[in-house]
Amino acid sequence: MDPVARKHDVIIMGGGLAGLTLAIQLRQRFDDIDVLVIERRAHPVPHAAHKVGESSVEIGAHYFDTVLGLKEHMQTKQLRKFGFRFFNSEGKRDLDQVTEIGARRFLRVPSYQIDRGIFENFLAEEAVRLGASVVDDAMVRQIDLAGDAANAGGSSGVRDSQPLHRVTWTQGEATHTAEARWIVDACGRAGLIKRKLGLAEANAHDVNAAWFRIGEHIDVDQWVDNKDWRALCNPQSRWLSTNHMCGTGYWTWLIPLASGSHSVGIVADPKLHPLETYNTFEKAMDWLQKWQPSVFDKLDGKRHLLQDFLFLRHFSHGCKQVFSGQRWALTGDAGLFLDPFYSPGSDFIAMSNCYITDLIAHDRAGESIEARAQLYDQLYHSFYESTLALYQDQYPIFGDPEVLPVKVIWDYTYYWAVLAQIFFHNRLTDLAMLGSVKEELQHCQKLNIAMQNFLRAWSERTTKRNPAVMLDHAGLPWFVDLNSSLYDTLDDAAFRQRLRDGTDLLRRLATEIYDRSEAHRPEPEGMLLRALVDQKMTTAPAAAAQGTLLFEALQH
Ligand SMILES: Cc1cc2nc3c(=O)[nH]c(=O)nc-3n(C[C@H](O)[C@H](O)[C@H](O)COP(=O)(O)OP(=O)(O)OC[C@H]3O[C@@H](n4cnc5c(N)ncnc54)[C@H](O)[C@@H]3O)c2cc1C
C-alpha cells in the first residue's frame, strides 16, 4: 500500500476508447492538468480481435480526426469507411439481384473503420506523450466518492474546503491509493460508479449480438461475377463499407480492419432470432447458411482463420445520471449504449467527453457547476432518447426492401440536420443557443418518434418487393449537400437558421414519405404524422426548396 495517496486533478478509471480519448482531450485543453488513467488490460493490446466498436460515423470521426487532431493516424493507420451499405440479401446468393442502399462514391465528411487494438495502443502512447499518466495491467478495486463516510478527511491541494474522491487500485501485488478532485468512470460495462450509486437503468430495446473476426479481408466486390455491378461504385471498394446484410428482425455486419482482418457480427431481435440460435461459432455459421447464404459461402472456407468469438445479451442500456456537480462523471459504455446499427457508440463518447471537459473547465475557473452538470445531463439523455427511437421495435423493418431505404434516408437526415450540426458547429455546450432553438429541437424529436411509429406500421402492410437496384445516396444532391454542410462555418444567426432549415427539411421529407405511402398507408399513424407536419410553429419556415427528396427508383 502507498504510504501516502497520490493526488491528481482527474482520475479516469478504464483506459479504453472513452477513457484514453478523454485523457488526450484534457491534456490538450489544460497544459497543467494532472490526469491519471488506470487500465485493467496489459499494453500493448492485440490487434484485430480486441473489442467491438469498429465502425465510426461522422460525429465520432470528427471527434477523433479534428477535435482531438488525430487525422494523420486515422488517415494512415486506419481505413476510410465507404459509408454504410445495406443489402436486402436474406436467403439470396447474388448481391447484384437485390436492393442495395449506399453511396456510389465517397461523401465529403469522412468516417473510419477502426481496428480497436491498433487505436487503443496509439491512444495510450499519445496520452502519455501529452503528459497524462497511464498505468496498464492495473485494476480499480474500490472507489470512495468525496462525501462518502469512508472518505472523510481527504482534502484538495487546490481548494482545501472540498474533499477529494479516492480510488484504490492494484498492479501485480502492489496496492495503491490515489485521490482526485474529479473522477471519471470509463470502465465500460464494468460500470464502477454506476454500480456503486445504483444508476443502472434498463431500456425497452431488447437485442442481442454475436461477433467474431476472421484473419483475412472479405471482399464483397468479388462476390458477384458482374463487371457492371462492380462498376457502379467508384472506387470499386464496397468492402470498405460497413456492409449490412439485412433481413426481418436482424442484420449482419461486415467491417474491414486495417490489420487485415474482417469483423463479422449478427445483431438480432430475440423475438425473431433467439440468441441461442447463433451463440457459438458453429451455430452462427449454420445460422448464416440459412439466412445469409452469401456470407456463409465466403466464410466457410476460412473457418481456420477464426480469431475470436463473443456474444452479448441485451446489450442496450441506459443510466440514470452521467454527469454530476459533485465532480464525477461516466463516459462511454460505462454510461449508456444504444445499438450498433448506425454505429453511434463513438458519437456518444465524443459528446460525453466534450461535456466532461467543459464541466472541468468551469470548475477550474472557480464556478459552481451544479446547475450546468444537471443541464448537460438532461441534454445528453435527450440525445440518447431521441436516438433510441431509431432502433427500438424497428428490427422487423430491416427485412423490408421498400421501407428500409426510406427509413435510412430519414434517420440520416435527422442525424445530419440536427445532432451532427450541433456537434460539428461546436454548440453542444452553448446553453443559450440550444435554449433559443428549443422549439425546433422538440418538434424534430416529436416528428422523429411519429415517423418511426409510422414506418413500423407501414412496413407491416407493404409487399416487400426486392428489385435489383442500387439506391445511390450520392445521387441525391440535397443529401450530399447536407453532409457537406457539416463543414460550413456558421455564426450564431446562421446556426439558428441552420436548425430551422433542418426542421423544415424534416417536415418536407415527412410529407413526401406520407404521400409515397398512399397505397399501404397505416392509420392512425399516418394521421398523427400529418398533424405534426401541419402543426404551426412560432418561427417562420425557411423558403422551401423544390424537388423530390426520395429516390425516384423506389416504387411503393
Ligand atoms: C455488439 C456491439 C457492437 C458495437 N459496435 C459499435 C460500432 O460499430 N461503433 C461504435 O462506435 N460503437 C460500437 N459499439 C459500442 C462500443 O462498445 C463503444 O463505442 C466503445 O467500445 C466503448 O468504449 P469504452 O471506452 O466505453 O469501453 P471499453 O472500450 O470497453 O473500455 C473500458 C475499459 O475499462 C477497463 N476496465 C474495466 N474494469 C476495470 C477496472 N476495474 N479497473 C481498470 N480498468 C477497468 C477495461 O479493460 C477496458 O479497457 C458496439 C457495442 C456492441 C455491444
The ligand as an SDF file (V2000), in Angstrom:
LIG
                    3D

 53 58  0  0  0  0  0  0  0  0999 V2000
  -22.4380   -5.5690  -30.3680 C   0  0  0  0  0  0  0  0  0  0  0  0
  -21.8500   -4.2130  -30.2710 C   0  0  0  0  0  0  0  0  0  0  0  0
  -21.3770   -3.5740  -31.4140 C   0  0  0  0  0  0  0  0  0  0  0  0
  -20.8550   -2.2850  -31.3360 C   0  0  0  0  0  0  0  0  0  0  0  0
  -20.4370   -1.6730  -32.4740 N   0  0  0  0  0  0  0  0  0  0  0  0
  -20.0230   -0.3930  -32.4170 C   0  0  0  0  0  0  0  0  0  0  0  0
  -19.6070    0.2910  -33.5860 C   0  0  0  0  0  0  0  0  0  0  0  0
  -19.6060   -0.2560  -34.6880 O   0  0  0  0  0  0  0  0  0  0  0  0
  -19.1970    1.5680  -33.4670 N   0  0  0  0  0  0  0  0  0  0  0  0
  -19.1560    2.2070  -32.2510 C   0  0  0  0  0  0  0  0  0  0  0  0
  -18.7800    3.3770  -32.2110 O   0  0  0  0  0  0  0  0  0  0  0  0
  -19.5040    1.5760  -31.1300 N   0  0  0  0  0  0  0  0  0  0  0  0
  -19.9390    0.3020  -31.1770 C   0  0  0  0  0  0  0  0  0  0  0  0
  -20.2740   -0.3390  -30.0370 N   0  0  0  0  0  0  0  0  0  0  0  0
  -20.1230    0.3600  -28.7760 C   0  0  0  0  0  0  0  0  0  0  0  0
  -18.6910    0.2240  -28.2840 C   0  0  0  0  0  0  0  0  0  0  0  0
  -18.6400   -0.7890  -27.3130 O   0  0  0  0  0  0  0  0  0  0  0  0
  -18.2790    1.5170  -27.7160 C   0  0  0  0  0  0  0  0  0  0  0  0
  -18.3340    2.5100  -28.7090 O   0  0  0  0  0  0  0  0  0  0  0  0
  -16.8480    1.5290  -27.1430 C   0  0  0  0  0  0  0  0  0  0  0  0
  -16.1940    0.3170  -27.2030 O   0  0  0  0  0  0  0  0  0  0  0  0
  -16.9650    1.8960  -25.7090 C   0  0  0  0  0  0  0  0  0  0  0  0
  -15.7040    2.2750  -25.2670 O   0  0  0  0  0  0  0  0  0  0  0  0
  -15.4420    2.3940  -23.7080 P   0  0  0  0  0  0  0  0  0  0  0  0
  -14.1100    3.0140  -23.5780 O   0  0  0  0  0  0  0  0  0  0  0  0
  -16.6070    2.9980  -23.0430 O   0  0  0  0  0  0  0  0  0  0  0  0
  -15.4170    0.8940  -23.2050 O   0  0  0  0  0  0  0  0  0  0  0  0
  -14.2540   -0.1620  -23.4020 P   0  0  0  0  0  0  0  0  0  0  0  0
  -13.5670    0.0160  -24.6930 O   0  0  0  0  0  0  0  0  0  0  0  0
  -14.8410   -1.4750  -23.0610 O   0  0  0  0  0  0  0  0  0  0  0  0
  -13.1810    0.2600  -22.2950 O   0  0  0  0  0  0  0  0  0  0  0  0
  -13.3760    0.0650  -20.9290 C   0  0  0  0  0  0  0  0  0  0  0  0
  -12.0160   -0.2360  -20.3350 C   0  0  0  0  0  0  0  0  0  0  0  0
  -12.1400   -0.3000  -18.9180 O   0  0  0  0  0  0  0  0  0  0  0  0
  -11.2570   -1.2890  -18.4510 C   0  0  0  0  0  0  0  0  0  0  0  0
  -11.7140   -1.7170  -17.1210 N   0  0  0  0  0  0  0  0  0  0  0  0
  -12.8450   -2.3840  -16.7950 C   0  0  0  0  0  0  0  0  0  0  0  0
  -12.9120   -2.5760  -15.4650 N   0  0  0  0  0  0  0  0  0  0  0  0
  -11.7990   -2.0170  -14.9470 C   0  0  0  0  0  0  0  0  0  0  0  0
  -11.2900   -1.8760  -13.6240 C   0  0  0  0  0  0  0  0  0  0  0  0
  -11.9340   -2.3620  -12.5510 N   0  0  0  0  0  0  0  0  0  0  0  0
  -10.1140   -1.2420  -13.4550 N   0  0  0  0  0  0  0  0  0  0  0  0
   -9.4290   -0.7370  -14.5100 C   0  0  0  0  0  0  0  0  0  0  0  0
   -9.8710   -0.8350  -15.7790 N   0  0  0  0  0  0  0  0  0  0  0  0
  -11.0320   -1.4640  -15.9920 C   0  0  0  0  0  0  0  0  0  0  0  0
  -11.3170   -2.3790  -19.4970 C   0  0  0  0  0  0  0  0  0  0  0  0
  -10.1520   -3.1820  -19.5000 O   0  0  0  0  0  0  0  0  0  0  0  0
  -11.4870   -1.5660  -20.7830 C   0  0  0  0  0  0  0  0  0  0  0  0
  -10.2730   -1.3950  -21.4970 O   0  0  0  0  0  0  0  0  0  0  0  0
  -20.7790   -1.6370  -30.0880 C   0  0  0  0  0  0  0  0  0  0  0  0
  -21.2350   -2.2870  -28.9380 C   0  0  0  0  0  0  0  0  0  0  0  0
  -21.7620   -3.5540  -29.0210 C   0  0  0  0  0  0  0  0  0  0  0  0
  -22.2500   -4.2240  -27.7800 C   0  0  0  0  0  0  0  0  0  0  0  0
  1  2  1  0
  2  3  1  0
  2 52  2  0
  3  4  2  0
  4  5  1  0
  4 50  1  0
  5  6  2  0
  6  7  1  0
  6 13  1  0
  7  8  2  0
  7  9  1  0
  9 10  1  0
 10 11  2  0
 10 12  1  0
 12 13  2  0
 13 14  1  0
 14 15  1  0
 14 50  1  0
 15 16  1  0
 16 17  1  0
 16 18  1  0
 18 19  1  0
 18 20  1  0
 20 21  1  0
 20 22  1  0
 22 23  1  0
 23 24  1  0
 24 25  2  0
 24 26  1  0
 24 27  1  0
 27 28  1  0
 28 29  2  0
 28 30  1  0
 28 31  1  0
 31 32  1  0
 32 33  1  0
 33 34  1  0
 33 48  1  0
 34 35  1  0
 35 36  1  0
 35 46  1  0
 36 37  1  0
 36 45  1  0
 37 38  2  0
 38 39  1  0
 39 40  1  0
 39 45  2  0
 40 41  1  0
 40 42  2  0
 42 43  1  0
 43 44  2  0
 44 45  1  0
 46 47  1  0
 46 48  1  0
 48 49  1  0
 50 51  2  0
 51 52  1  0
 52 53  1  0
M  END
$$$$
